[in-house]
Amino acid sequence: MSIKVKLYMSYLAMVIVPFMLMIGFMMFVFYAGGMQDIRQYFEVEKAEKMSQMLIYGELSYVIENDADKLNSESYLNDLQSRLSEQWAGLLITKEGKLVSIPPFLQVVSPEQDWQKLIDNPPEKATLGLFRFETDAFSFHYPDGSEGVMLLLRRYDVVPLFWRPAGTAIGLAFVALTSLLLTYFVSRSIIRPIEQLKTAALQIKDGDLSQQLVTTGRGEIGQLSAAFEAMRIRLKYSIDQSLQYEENRKMLLSHISHDLKTPISAIKGYVEGIMDGIANTDEKRERYMQTIYRKAEDMDQLIDELFLFSKLDLQTVAFDFKTLNISRYLEHFLEEQRFDLEKSGVTLHYEAAAELPIMIAADPDKLSRVLTNILNNCVKYMGQQADGGEKRIDVSMRAEDRHVLIELEDTGPGIEEADLPHIFDRFYRAEQSRNSETGGSGLGLAIVKQIIEGHGGVVWAENAIHGGARFCLKLPLATTPKAVTEHEEHTHH
């Protein structure tokens, strides 16, 4: 619920709720007073006034035509009794002295000075908790004595204190409703804001681990959700920066080691030539070839480091083209077959029998992937002690929305403990860190980066006969669309 709606509803409730509470309170009061229907209140008031009028009519007749009845104590008691039932009474004097006082009025107002009241009758008098109207009549008894009659009748059936009490109760209901509504509405707004403040202070102190629980669907809830998304993004960025920093440290460590080894070897061979150790043409030739090979290894290592660094920072531009992967593999492997045969490796390619399989790929990057895997296979097949057949089988087939390329060699395979890690940077299954046997540790890491840049996956497993099998899964090409100038080279 939005803040605007909450405020509108609270304002509306401040008007309606007290009104409903007052109605409920009045109904309770009437019910406690024995009234089943609120209309009984007005009926009682109407009936009371009607009965008072009948008695007043009788009294007027007695005063004018039969005043002697006023000397009868029994008649006066009966008259006072009937008037008391209608919340009325008579004060009667004879020659200035009170001769009759209503008993129920004496109970209602026991401290009242009745003589003073009849001597100076007011228009209205307050007796006890009720207000009475007064009417004074002068008459003469049959014996000629002068008499005065003061009629007191209640004109409001509600006790006197109920009016200010009702006003106070109504104001109390309004105040209580306002306080409660203000509390609940403000709590629903202030509490999330306090949580946001606490989270902001934690972020200021560098603590991004505390999750902000999103509550509600209004503006505060949306703000909390946006703040939580910001926290997650900041935490991810910081974690990524820390990971990049760790990677850079590791990269520097490995670079220093991998470059120092060939440099030390080159220095040693150069010193051997300078000191005359290579004192024959054959030795000097062998030393120079070794120096050249070490320099080539350094050059290749620098190229791999440079490419991997760009892939890791996602600054390599992929030039995607729609390729017939079957024909592409056929041409690429035909080019590689001659070099592999010089190393004593037989290359066999099994093309898929289906229709042309089209994928979107960068031909150069895909060539780098296949070259790295083939070099890895050749390197480890060269370590075989039994001198068995050196063979690499390449197969390709379509699977649902992907194409699966498998490269399987007849080498020693991969240790089970190494399988989950061979695509990690600088990881060598052969731990001697010899570039001639263990490699730089970046070749398969580059393979993983490029394949993931194509939206695919790569993994390795051991073949049934013991060799290693590398599996590449790439997505098939989608429906072609017009390519704009800015989309010509996709940046990953």
N, C-alpha and C positions, 0 to 999 in steps of 0.2 A: 504494500500500500504506500502510495506516495505521501510526502510530507504535506502537500497541499490538501489532499483528501483527508488526512488525519486531522489537520487543523479545522477544516470545514465540519467534519463530523463531531469534533470536540465542541465547537461553537454551537452546533445544533443540539448536542446532548445537554449543554449547559442550560438550554431553554426548556427542552422536553422533559429531561429526567427529573428536575425539581418539581415540575408540574405533576408528573405521574406520581412522585413520592407524596406530594401533598394530598392528591386524590386518595391514594392508598391509606394515608394516615387518617384522613377525615372519615373514610369508610370504616376504619378500625374503631374510631371514637364512637361513631353512630352504632356500630354493632355492639360495642361494649356497653352502650347506653340502652340496649334492648331494642333498637330499631333495625328491622330487617331490610327496610327500604328507605332511601334518603327522602322520599316524598312524605314519609311519616313526620319528618321534622316540620314541614310546612303545614301538614294537616293538624298536628298538635297545636301549633301556634294559632291556626284559624279556628279550631274548635274551642280553644281557651278564650279567645276574644268573643266568640259567639255566646258562650256560657256567661261570660262577664256581662254582656249586654242584656241578657235575659234577667239576670239578677238585678242589674241596675234599673231595668224597667219596673220590676216588682218593688224595688226600694222607692222609686219616684212615686208610685201609686200609694205606698204606705205613708210617705211624708205628706202628701196632699190630702189624702182621704181617711187615713186611719193611723195618725201619729201616736195614738195611745199604745200601739203594739211596741213602740220603742221603749216603753216602761217595763215591758215583760222581759225578764232575764232569760227565760227559756227561748223566746223568739230571737233575742239577740244572739244567744249562743248558737242556735240553729243557723241564723243568717251568717255569722262569722265562720261557722264550720263549712257552709256551702261556698262562701267566698274564698276560704283558704284553699279549697280544692282547685280553685281557678287562679291561685296566686294573687289574691286580692284581700283587702280588709278594710274595716271601718274604724275610724277614731271618732267617738261621739262624746260631746260635752253637754252638760246641763248647767246653765248659769255659770259657764266658764270652767267647770270642773269635769275632768274625764270620768265618764261612767262606763265606757267600754273600750277595751284595747284588744286587737286581734291576737289570739294566743300564738299563732304560727309566726307572726311578725316579731313577737317578743323572743321567739326562738331564733329567728333569722338575725335579728339585731338586738341582742340583750342589753347593750349599753346605750341604747337610743333614748334621748330625752323627748318623750312623746308629747308632753305638755308644751314644750317650746315649739315642737313641730306643728301642732295644731294652732298655736297662737300666731305663728308666722309661717303659714303654709307656702312652700316653694312650688314652682311648676313641676319640677322633677326632683326626686329624692333617691339617694343611694342607700339601700338597706342590705347589709351583708354583701353578697356577691352579685346582686341584681339591681337594676334601675327600675324605679316605679314612677308612674305619672300620678299626679294628685288632682282631685277636684273637691272643692269646698262648697258646702251647702248650709245655708242658715234656715231654720224652721222653728216652729213654736209647738211646744207640748200642749195637750188639751187644757192643762191648768194655766196656760199663759207663760210658762217658763220659756226662756230663750235657749235654743240649742244650736249647736254647730256640728256638722258631720263632715269629716275629711275622708274621702275615698282614695285609697292607694291601690293601684293595679299595676302589675308587672307588664311592661310592654316589649321586653326582649327576653326570649327564652334562653339565650346564651348567657352564661355567667360573665360578669364584667371583665374578669382577667383573661377570658378566652381571646379577646381581640388582640391585645398586645402579645399574648402568648402565641397566638396563631401567626402573627407577623414575625415574631422572633423565630418560631419553628420554621416558617417559610424561608426566612433569611438564612437560617442554619442549614436547611436543605440545599439552598443555592450555593452557600459557601462550601459545604462539604462536597457537593458534586463538582464544583469548580476546582477544588483542591485535588480531588481524586483524579479527575480527568487531566488536569494539568500535570499531575505526577506521572500518570501512566503514559501520556503522550510525550512528555519531556524525557521520560526514561527510555522510551523506544527510540528517541533521537540521540540523546546525550550518551547513553551507554555504548552504542556502536562508535560514536565519535571518540569516546574515551579509549576504546579498543584500538581505533586507528591511531590515536595519539601515542599509545603505548608501543604499538608496532613501529611507528615512525621513529620513536626514541631508540628502540632496539636496533633498527636499521642504521640510525646515526652512529650507534656504538659499534656497528659492524656485525651484529648478530642477525643473520638472515635465516636461522633455522626454525624460528617460531612461526607456525602456521596461523594465519588470520582466518578465523571461522566466519564465513559469510552468512549473515542473517537478513531475512526479509527480501522483498522484491522491489522496493521503492528506490529512491535516489540513494539512500544510505547503503542499501544492499548492493546497488550497482557500483557505488564508490568503493565498498569493501572488496567486491570482486575484482575491480580494476586494480586496487592496491595490492591484492594478493597475487594477481597476475604480474604486476610490476616486481613484487618481491621474488617470485619464482624466476622471472627473467633476469633480475639482478644476480640472484644466487647462481643461476646457470652461467651467466657471463663471467662472474668471479671464479667459479669452479673451472670454467673453460680456460680462463686466463692463467689460473694456477697450473692447470694441466699443460697448457702451452709452455709455461715457464719451466715446468718439470721436463717436458719434452726437449726444450732447448738445452737444458743442462745435460740431459742424456745425450743429445745430439753432439754437443761440444765434446763430451767425454769420449764418445765413440769416434768422432772425427779425429780428435787428438791421437787416439790409439791407432786407428786404422791408417792415418797418414804418417805417423811416426815410424811404423814398422817398415814400409817400403822406402821411406827417406833414409832410415838408418842403414838399410841394405844397400841403397845406391851409394851412400857415403862410404860404406865399407868397400864396395867394389872399386869406387873411384880412388880411394886411398891405396887399394891393392895395385892399381895401375900406376899411380904416382910413385909408390914406394918400390916399384920394380918387381913385385911379386908375380904379376902376369908378365913373365919374361919371354914368353913365346907368342908367336902370332896366334896359335890355337887358343891359348889361355886368354889373350886379349880379346879375341873374337867372342869367346864364351862369356867373358865379363861384360862386354858391350851388349851382347844379346840379353843378358840378365838385367842390365841397367835399363835397356829399352823396354823389356817386359814389365819391370817394376814401374816405370814411368807410365806405361799404358794402363796398368792396374790403377795407379793414382788418378789418371785422367778419367777412367771409367767410374771410379769411386766418386770423384767430384761431380761428374755428370749425374750419377744416381742421387747423390746428396742434394744437388740443386733441384732435380725433378721432384724428389720426395718432399723437400721443403715447400715447393710451390703447391704440390698436391695437398699437403697437410694444412697449409694456410688457405686452401681453396681459391687459389689465384690462377689456376690453369684453365685456359679457354678450350673447351671441347668443340671441335668442328664436326657436328653430327651430319651424317649422310645416310641415306637409305641404301643398304647393301643387301645383295643376295649372299647370305653368309656361306652357303655351300660353295659357290664359285670363288668367293674371297678366300676361304680356307684352301681350296684347291690350288690357287695361284700362289698363295703365301707359302704353303708347304713345299711346292715345287721349287721355289727359290731356296728354301732351307735344306732341301734334300742333299744337294751337292756338298755343302759344308758339313752336314752330319755324317755323310759317308766317309769323308776324310778322317773323322773321329772314330770310324768303325761302327757307326750307329745306323741301323736300318729304320726308315720311316715309312709307316703304312697308314693310309687315310681311307676311311670308309665313309663315303658320301651317303646322305639320306636319299631314299628313293622317291620321296614325296615331291610335290610341286616346289618351285623356288621358295625358300624361306627368307623373308625380308626382315631385317632389323635396322634400327637407327643406331649408328655407332660412328666413332671417330676412327678412321682406318689406321692412322699413325699410332694412336694410343692403343688400339687393339693389337696392332703388330708388336708393340712393346710388351704387352702382356704375354702374348704367345712366345715371343723370343725369350723372355725371362724364364718362363716355365720350361721351355726346351733346354735352355742352358743349364737350369737346375737339374733336369733329368740326366743330361749328358755328364754333368759334374759328378753326380753320385753313382751313376753307372760305371764311371771310370775308377771307382774305388772297389769294385768287385774283385774279390781275391780268386774266385774260381775261373775267371776268364770266360764266362758263359756268353750267350748271344746278347748283344746290345740292340734292343728294339724299342721303338716308340710307336704305339698305336693311337691314332687320332680318329674319333668318331663324333658324329653330330646327328641329333634328332630333335624333332619338334615335340614339345610337351605343353598342351593347353595353350597358354598365352606366352610361353617362353620357348627358347631354344637352349638345349643342353649340349655343351661341348665337353668331351672327355679326352684327356691325354694320359695314357697309361704307359709306364716304362717297365723294364725287366730288371731294374736295379734292386738294391737291398731293402727297399721299402723305408718306412718312417716309423720310428719308435712311437708306441702308443702314448707315452708321456709327452712327446713332442708335437703330436698332431694338433692339439688346440692352440699351439703357439707359433707355428711356423710362419704365419702371416703377420706376426707382430714385428715391429721395427727392430732392427739389430739383433733379432733372434737367430741363432745358429744351432741347427741340430747337431752339428759337429763343433764342439766347444773349444777347439784349439785356437780359434780366431785366425787361422791361416787362410788368407784370401784365396789360395790356390785350391784348398779343400773345402773350407767352410763358407767362403764367399763373404760379401760385405754385410749380409743380414738385411739388405734393403730390397733385394730383387722381388721377393714375394710380397713384401709390404707395399711396394709400388703396384704390383698386380692387384692387390685388394683395393687400394685407393682408386685405381682406374676403373675396375669393374663396378665398384659402388657408385662411382661418378656416372656410370652408364645406367644406374638403376638396377643392377644385377647383384648376384651373390657368387662367392667363390669358396670352395672348401677342398680339403684333401682327405684321402682315405687310402688304406692299403688294399691292393688287388688280391685276388684269391691266390695267385701264384707267388705272391710276396713282393711284387713291385709296388710303386706308388701310383696312385690315380688322382689327377687334378681335375676338378669339375667346375665348369663355368656355366652359369645360368643367366641368360640375357633376355630382356623382354622383347617380344615381337614389335615390329613397327606399327604404329597406329595409322589411321586414315590420313593421307597427306593433306596438308593445308598450305595456303600461301605463306611464304616466309618474308617478313619485313626486313628492311636493312639492318635494324637493330637486333633482330633475332637470328641473323645469318650465322653468328658465332655465339653459341650459348656459353655463358660464363658460369662455372661451378666453383 
